[in-house]
Amino acid sequence: MSEFWQLVEEEFGDGYGRVLVDSHVLGELGYRTGADALADGTHPKHVWRALCIEMDVPKERWLGRDKPIREGGRAD
C-alpha cells in the first residue's frame, strides 16, 4: 500500500491524488472508486493501473517517474 500511495502522490499530488482514489469511479474496477476497490481486497497494483488508464497517465510513468517503462514494456 505504501508504494501505491507513493505513486498516487507522485503523479497527482497528495491532496488531488487522495480525492481521486476516494471519489473517482473507475470502469476498470467494476464502476467502483479506488478506495472501495481497495477496501474490497483489490490489489493496489490493479487500482493504480486503472487510475493510470482512466486519467491518461503516459505509460512510461506507470511504474513511477524514476522507473520509466522503455519501449517493449520493460522498466529501466
N, CA and C of each residue as an Amber inpcrd file, in Angstrom:
protein
   228
   0.8190000  -1.2010000   0.0000000   0.0000000   0.0000000   0.0000000
   0.8620000   1.2640000   0.0000000   1.9960000   1.2170000   0.6790000
   2.8180000   2.4320000   0.7230000   3.3380000   2.7890000  -0.6660000
   3.6830000   1.7870000  -1.4810000   4.1270000   2.0730000  -2.8440000
   2.9760000   2.6470000  -3.6720000   1.7720000   2.1220000  -3.4720000
   0.5970000   2.6450000  -4.1610000   0.4300000   4.1320000  -3.8710000
   0.4440000   4.4910000  -2.5900000   0.2340000   5.8940000  -2.2190000
   1.3880000   6.7740000  -2.6870000   2.5910000   6.2280000  -2.7090000
   3.7290000   6.9780000  -3.2230000   3.5260000   7.3020000  -4.6990000
   3.0840000   6.3190000  -5.4840000   2.8240000   6.5410000  -6.9080000
   1.7020000   7.5550000  -7.1180000   0.6250000   7.4240000  -6.3430000
  -0.5070000   8.3490000  -6.4520000  -0.0450000   9.7780000  -6.1550000
   0.6710000   9.9610000  -5.0630000   1.1190000  11.2970000  -4.6720000
   2.1120000  11.8680000  -5.6750000   2.9970000  11.0180000  -6.1940000
   3.9920000  11.4740000  -7.1660000   3.3250000  11.9530000  -8.4610000
   2.3140000  11.2350000  -8.9010000   1.6670000  11.5580000 -10.1720000
   0.6350000  12.6760000 -10.0390000  -0.1610000  12.6490000  -8.9840000
  -1.3000000  13.5630000  -8.8790000  -1.1900000  14.5870000  -7.7530000
  -0.2110000  14.4450000  -6.8980000  -0.1070000  15.3000000  -5.7170000
  -0.8800000  14.6780000  -4.5630000  -0.5120000  15.0550000  -3.3650000
  -1.1110000  14.4380000  -2.1780000  -2.6140000  14.6730000  -2.0900000
  -3.0390000  15.9160000  -2.1530000  -4.4630000  16.2270000  -1.9980000
  -5.3200000  15.6900000  -3.1220000  -4.9660000  16.0280000  -4.3660000
  -5.7710000  15.5970000  -5.5120000  -5.7390000  14.0780000  -5.6670000
  -4.5980000  13.4760000  -5.4090000  -4.4900000  12.0150000  -5.5120000
  -5.4520000  11.3140000  -4.5670000  -5.5430000  11.8000000  -3.3590000
  -6.4700000  11.1860000  -2.3830000  -7.9210000  11.3980000  -2.7870000
  -8.2170000  12.5670000  -3.3420000  -9.5820000  12.8220000  -3.8320000
  -9.9070000  11.8520000  -4.9610000  -8.9830000  11.6500000  -5.8910000
  -9.2150000  10.7110000  -6.9920000  -9.5120000   9.3030000  -6.4770000
  -8.6720000   8.8340000  -5.5760000  -8.8450000   7.4760000  -5.0490000
 -10.1650000   7.3600000  -4.2940000 -10.5270000   8.3870000  -3.5470000
 -11.7410000   8.3420000  -2.7300000 -13.0340000   8.5490000  -3.5030000
 -12.9820000   9.2980000  -4.6210000 -14.2570000   9.6780000  -5.2420000
 -14.4090000   9.3730000  -6.7280000 -13.3140000   9.1320000  -7.4410000
 -13.4260000   8.9070000  -8.8820000 -13.8170000   7.4510000  -9.1650000
 -14.9140000   7.2630000  -9.8630000 -15.4100000   5.9220000 -10.2000000
 -14.6480000   5.4100000 -11.4150000 -14.1160000   4.1970000 -11.2890000
 -13.2660000   3.6100000 -12.3170000 -13.9530000   2.4170000 -12.9760000
 -14.2110000   2.5250000 -14.2640000 -14.8420000   1.4350000 -15.0110000
 -14.0380000   0.1550000 -14.9650000 -12.7120000   0.2800000 -14.9940000
 -11.8260000  -0.8900000 -14.9450000 -12.0080000  -1.6970000 -13.6530000
 -12.5590000  -1.0570000 -12.6410000 -12.7320000  -1.7140000 -11.3370000
 -14.2000000  -2.0100000 -11.0430000 -14.9770000  -2.2010000 -12.0960000
 -16.3870000  -2.5120000 -11.9020000 -17.2040000  -1.3200000 -11.4400000
 -16.8020000  -0.1450000 -11.8890000 -17.5020000   1.1050000 -11.5520000
 -17.5450000   1.3400000 -10.0420000 -16.3670000   1.1560000  -9.4400000
 -16.1680000   1.4610000  -8.0180000 -15.0680000   2.5110000  -7.9220000
 -15.0160000   3.1780000  -6.8030000 -13.8850000   4.0750000  -6.5700000
 -12.6630000   3.2230000  -6.2300000 -11.5020000   3.8370000  -6.3440000
 -10.2870000   3.1330000  -5.9480000 -10.3340000   2.7440000  -4.4860000
 -10.8490000   3.6310000  -3.6440000 -10.9480000   3.3430000  -2.2090000
 -11.8620000   2.1500000  -1.9510000 -12.9930000   2.0880000  -2.6610000
 -13.9050000   0.9520000  -2.4930000 -13.2520000  -0.3410000  -2.9590000
 -12.5520000  -0.2730000  -4.0930000 -11.8830000  -1.4660000  -4.6060000
 -10.8090000  -1.9480000  -3.6350000 -10.0350000  -1.0330000  -3.0900000
  -9.0170000  -1.4200000  -2.1080000  -9.6610000  -2.0460000  -0.8720000
 -10.7450000  -1.4420000  -0.3980000 -11.4490000  -1.9730000   0.7770000
 -12.0300000  -3.3540000   0.5070000 -12.3870000  -3.6080000  -0.7540000
 -12.9360000  -4.9130000  -1.1320000 -11.8560000  -5.9520000  -1.3920000
 -10.5850000  -5.5640000  -1.2660000  -9.4890000  -6.5130000  -1.4160000
  -8.7890000  -6.5060000  -2.7630000  -9.1310000  -5.5630000  -3.6390000
  -8.4370000  -5.4630000  -4.9180000  -6.9830000  -5.0740000  -4.6550000
  -6.0740000  -5.7330000  -5.3510000  -4.6480000  -5.4560000  -5.1670000
  -4.3570000  -4.0090000  -5.5740000  -3.5700000  -3.2880000  -4.7940000
  -3.2530000  -1.9030000  -5.1190000  -2.6790000  -1.7260000  -6.5280000
  -1.9430000  -2.7130000  -7.0160000  -1.3810000  -2.6430000  -8.3630000
  -2.4840000  -2.5090000  -9.4080000  -3.5940000  -3.2000000  -9.2110000
  -4.7110000  -3.1290000 -10.1560000  -5.4410000  -1.7850000 -10.0510000
  -5.5190000  -1.2590000  -8.8520000  -6.1490000   0.0550000  -8.6660000
  -5.2800000   1.1290000  -9.3350000  -3.9760000   1.0510000  -9.1410000
  -3.0690000   2.0200000  -9.7580000  -3.1710000   1.9590000 -11.2810000
  -3.1890000   0.7570000 -11.8480000  -3.2900000   0.6110000 -13.3010000
  -4.6000000   1.2260000 -13.8150000  -5.6880000   0.9730000 -13.1070000
  -6.9810000   1.5410000 -13.5060000  -6.9490000   3.0680000 -13.4630000
  -6.3310000   3.6270000 -12.4310000  -6.1920000   5.0860000 -12.3510000
  -5.3720000   5.6210000 -13.5250000  -4.2880000   4.9250000 -13.8350000
  -3.4350000   5.3500000 -14.9440000  -4.2010000   5.3600000 -16.2580000
  -4.9770000   4.3240000 -16.4960000  -5.7550000   4.2310000 -17.7340000
  -6.8030000   5.3350000 -17.7790000  -7.5620000   5.4610000 -16.7180000
  -8.6590000   6.4270000 -16.6620000  -8.1800000   7.8810000 -16.7630000
  -7.0410000   8.1600000 -16.1480000  -6.5510000   9.5310000 -16.0820000
  -5.5160000   9.8340000 -17.1650000  -5.3580000   8.9290000 -18.1130000
  -4.4390000   9.1160000 -19.2430000  -3.0030000   9.4030000 -18.8160000
  -2.5530000   8.6910000 -17.7930000  -1.1490000   8.8060000 -17.3880000
  -0.3180000   8.1320000 -18.4790000   0.6970000   8.8010000 -18.9880000
   1.5350000   8.1680000 -20.0120000   2.1240000   6.8550000 -19.5090000
   2.0950000   5.8580000 -20.3600000   2.5210000   4.5100000 -19.9640000
   3.9330000   4.4950000 -19.3830000   4.7850000   5.3870000 -19.8540000
   6.1570000   5.3940000 -19.3450000   6.2410000   5.8230000 -17.8770000
   5.1450000   6.3220000 -17.3050000   5.1460000   6.7130000 -15.8880000
   4.3560000   5.7520000 -15.0060000   3.8690000   4.6540000 -15.5600000
   3.0610000   3.7260000 -14.7710000   3.8440000   3.0890000 -13.6200000
   5.1440000   2.9990000 -13.7320000   5.9580000   2.4350000 -12.6540000
   6.5500000   3.5140000 -11.7700000   6.1990000   4.7580000 -12.0380000
   6.7310000   5.8920000 -11.3030000   7.6640000   6.7060000 -12.1760000
   7.8970000   7.9030000 -11.7690000   8.7240000   8.8100000 -12.5720000
  10.1790000   8.3710000 -12.6080000  10.6500000   7.6960000 -11.5680000
  12.0530000   7.2900000 -11.5320000  12.2970000   5.9020000 -12.1210000
  11.2300000   5.2350000 -12.6030000  11.3560000   3.9070000 -13.2070000
  10.5980000   3.8710000 -14.5310000  11.0470000   4.6400000 -15.5050000
  10.2910000   4.7040000 -16.7600000  10.2380000   3.3610000 -17.4800000
   9.1310000   3.1400000 -18.1650000   8.9950000   1.9390000 -18.9760000
   9.6030000   2.2350000 -20.3390000  10.5230000   1.3920000 -20.7510000
  11.1370000   1.5530000 -22.0630000  10.2430000   0.9230000 -23.1180000
  10.5470000   1.2230000 -24.3560000   9.8250000   0.6120000 -25.4580000
   9.9360000  -0.8980000 -25.3250000   8.8580000  -1.6100000 -25.5420000
   8.8310000  -3.0540000 -25.3330000   8.2220000  -3.4170000 -23.9850000
   7.9040000  -2.3780000 -23.1700000   7.1750000  -2.6160000 -21.9370000
   8.0120000  -2.9320000 -20.7220000   9.3530000  -2.7810000 -20.7920000
  10.1750000  -3.1140000 -19.6360000  10.6650000  -1.8630000 -18.9230000
  10.7880000  -1.9660000 -17.6190000  11.3000000  -0.8500000 -16.8380000
  12.8070000  -0.8260000 -16.9140000  13.3790000   0.3730000 -16.8130000
  14.8510000   0.5090000 -16.7620000  15.3730000  -0.0820000 -15.4750000
